[in-house]
Amino acid sequence: MEYFPAHLSRAESDEMADGIEAHFRRHGFGLWAAERRESEEFIGFIGLAVPRFEAAFTPCVEIGWRLARSHWGRGLATEGARAAMRHAFEHLGLPSLVSFTVPANLRSRRVMEKLGMTHDPADDFDHPGLPAGHLLRSHVLYRLSRTEWIQRSAETRVAVAP
């Protein structure tokens, strides 16, 4: 929660979990619980969501992640997000995905770049859920189209082919 306005109370966390379940029912996709394979320890969530606010780039589907700090820097967000991206493009047939964060969140921005997403400063926005002047209001937006993903996937397969 380093780049979020506040930590969630237990009641707020439970409400969020209920909202994630409702999102799955409504859209057929959502944020998956993430756990370590070897320990089955819950470490956060990774997946797809339809943002609940209006902005120049909505409606859209966001790819996102939120992992416990003790699991940062191990490639888990990238691994999980790649699976979510594959699901979005191969199974759901979505035309594009976005991801966004505050400019200072360099770890998440690096994951977005590893996923092949690109940033255009012209797309940056002020998050409408935060008041003017709030330290975390400014956000950067990254995008990736299904067409770009297919092209990059093909290039990767050719590059690693024997």
Secondary structure, 3 states (H helix, E strand, C coil): CCCCCCCCCHHHHHHHHHHHHHHHHHHCCCEEEEECCCCCCEEEEEEEECCCCCCCCCCCCEEEEEECHHHCCCCHHHHHHHHHHHHHHHHCCCCEEEEEECCCCHHHHHHHHHCCCEECHHHCEECCCCCCCCCCCEEEEEEEEHHHHHHHHHHHHHHHCC
